[in-house]
Amino acid sequence: MKSSIKDINIKGVDIREAFKLIGDEEVIEAMMKTYCEDGDNKLKAIQDALDGRDLKEYAVHVHALKSSSKALGAVRLSERFKELELAAKRGDAIYVKGGNEAAINEYKRILGEMKAFMSGVVEEEDSEGLRKEDLEALSEAIKSRDVEGSLKELKPLKSKECSSFIAGSLEDIEAAVSIKDFEDAGAILEDVLLTMEVSGL
């Protein structure tokens, strides 16, 4: 029997918050699936930025996790990433070094429990590959600052085949839109469109 997202029970994740922000169970499920699939890559990117003492790059990665975590109801974790992002942007390496471990440990725990839960969710088969023209309606919805319209346009895009970068970017766009950060959503979409153009999609 397929698990329902509404049944998820993870400490630090209030799924009711996700439904308040997004409302659509299928969209939340798709976002959670991508959140889990991209977890290892996100962790590596954050560690690489720390190892390279690149606070600007670090801020980019924790910003994305701040948005996606909040959208999925992990509010406390989102707040931790927000504080780390702000510290990185102001160049406070000491705060970042001191606060990163606790945030990452909480992220790993939530990620592990979420992956275990998602293993009980039936996955849909991928359909045809994502094309640049598929994103036109989404772009218009974002420009119009239309939360409901943007999420509706994103929903079918999640079932199309695409690279892990684009899949992760769609997750980040959903998270940004759900908290009405249309400027961020638009910037991420521009990166996706540029990548697709270079790839000839």
C-alpha positions in Angstrom: 0.0 0.0 0.0 1.3 3.4 -0.9 2.3 5.7 2.0 0.7 9.1 2.2 2.8 12.2 2.7 0.3 13.2 5.4 1.5 10.2 7.5 5.1 11.2 7.7 6.3 11.4 11.3 9.8 12.9 11.6 11.1 14.9 14.5 11.7 18.5 13.2 9.4 18.1 10.2 5.9 19.6 10.5 4.2 18.4 7.4 1.2 20.7 8.2 3.5 23.6 7.4 4.2 22.1 3.9 0.5 21.8 3.2 0.0 25.4 4.4 2.7 26.6 2.0 2.1 24.3 -1.0 -1.3 22.6 -0.5 -0.9 19.9 -3.1 0.1 16.5 -1.8 1.6 15.4 -5.2 3.8 18.5 -5.4 5.0 17.9 -1.9 5.7 14.3 -2.7 7.7 15.3 -5.8 9.7 17.9 -3.8 10.4 15.4 -1.1 11.6 12.8 -3.6 14.1 15.3 -5.2 15.1 16.5 -1.7 16.1 13.0 -0.8 17.8 12.2 -4.2 19.9 15.4 -4.1 20.9 15.1 -0.4 24.3 13.5 -0.9 25.3 16.0 -3.6 24.2 18.9 -1.4 26.3 17.6 1.5 29.3 17.2 -0.7 28.9 20.7 -2.2 28.7 22.3 1.3 31.7 20.3 2.5 33.7 21.3 -0.6 32.9 25.0 -0.1 34.0 24.7 3.6 37.2 22.9 2.7 37.9 25.6 0.1 37.0 28.4 2.5 34.6 29.7 -0.1 31.9 31.4 2.0 30.2 32.8 -1.1 29.7 29.3 -2.6 28.7 28.0 0.9 26.0 30.7 1.1 24.5 29.6 -2.2 24.2 26.0 -1.1 22.8 26.6 2.4 20.4 29.2 0.8 18.9 26.4 -1.4 18.6 24.1 1.6 17.0 26.8 3.6 14.2 27.2 1.1 13.6 23.6 0.3 13.7 22.6 4.0 11.1 25.3 4.9 8.9 24.2 2.1 8.8 20.7 3.4 8.0 21.7 7.0 11.5 21.4 8.5 11.2 24.9 9.9 13.9 24.7 12.6 16.4 23.3 10.1 15.5 26.1 7.7 16.2 28.7 10.3 19.6 27.2 11.0 20.5 27.3 7.4 19.2 30.9 7.2 21.6 32.0 10.1 24.5 30.2 8.4 23.7 31.8 5.1 23.6 35.3 6.7 26.9 34.6 8.5 28.6 33.4 5.3 27.4 36.5 3.4 28.8 38.8 6.0 32.1 36.9 6.0 31.8 35.4 9.5 33.8 32.3 9.1 33.9 31.6 12.8 30.1 31.5 13.1 29.9 29.3 10.0 32.5 26.9 11.4 30.8 26.8 14.8 27.2 26.3 13.6 27.6 24.2 10.5 28.2 20.8 12.2 24.9 20.9 14.2 22.9 22.0 11.2 24.4 19.3 9.0 23.9 16.6 11.6 20.2 17.6 11.9 19.9 17.7 8.1 21.5 14.2 7.8 19.1 12.8 10.4 16.0 14.3 8.7 17.3 13.2 5.3 17.8 9.6 6.5 14.4 9.4 8.0 12.8 11.0 5.0 14.5 8.6 2.6 13.3 5.7 4.7 9.7 7.0 4.5 9.9 7.7 0.8 10.9 4.1 0.1 7.3 3.3 0.9 6.0 5.8 -1.7 5.3 4.3 -5.1 7.3 6.2 -7.8 5.8 7.1 -11.1 7.6 6.2 -14.3 9.5 8.9 -16.1 7.9 10.2 -19.3 9.5 12.1 -22.2 12.5 14.4 -21.6 12.1 18.0 -20.4 12.4 20.6 -23.2 13.1 24.3 -23.0 9.6 25.1 -24.4 8.1 23.2 -21.5 9.2 25.9 -19.1 7.6 28.9 -20.9 4.3 28.8 -19.0 6.3 28.4 -15.7 8.4 31.4 -16.6 5.2 33.5 -17.2 3.7 32.4 -13.9 6.8 33.3 -12.0 6.9 36.7 -13.7 3.3 37.3 -12.7 4.2 36.3 -9.1 1.5 33.6 -9.2 2.1 31.0 -6.5 -0.7 28.7 -7.4 -0.1 29.0 -11.1 3.7 28.4 -10.7 3.2 25.3 -8.6 0.6 23.9 -11.1 3.1 24.4 -14.0 5.9 22.8 -12.0 3.9 19.7 -11.2 4.0 18.0 -14.7 7.6 19.0 -15.2 8.7 16.8 -12.3 7.7 13.6 -14.2 9.9 14.4 -17.2 13.4 13.1 -17.6 16.1 15.6 -17.0 19.6 15.9 -15.4 20.1 15.9 -11.7 21.1 19.5 -11.9 17.8 20.5 -13.5 15.8 18.2 -11.2 17.5 19.9 -8.2 16.9 23.3 -9.7 13.2 22.6 -10.1 13.0 21.6 -6.5 14.7 24.9 -5.5 12.3 26.8 -7.7 9.3 25.1 -6.0 10.7 25.9 -2.6 11.3 29.5 -3.5 7.8 29.9 -5.1 6.2 28.3 -2.0 7.6 31.0 0.2 6.9 33.7 -2.4 10.6 34.4 -3.2 9.9 35.0 -6.9 13.2 36.8 -7.4 15.1 33.7 -6.4 12.8 31.4 -8.4 13.3 33.5 -11.5 17.1 33.6 -11.2 17.2 29.8 -10.8 14.9 29.3 -13.8 17.2 31.5 -15.9 20.1 29.3 -15.0 18.1 26.2 -16.0 17.1 27.8 -19.3 20.8 28.8 -20.0 21.9 25.2 -19.2 19.3 23.7 -21.5 20.2 26.2 -24.3 23.9 25.2 -24.1 22.9 21.5 -24.0 20.6 22.0 -27.1 17.5 20.9 -25.3 
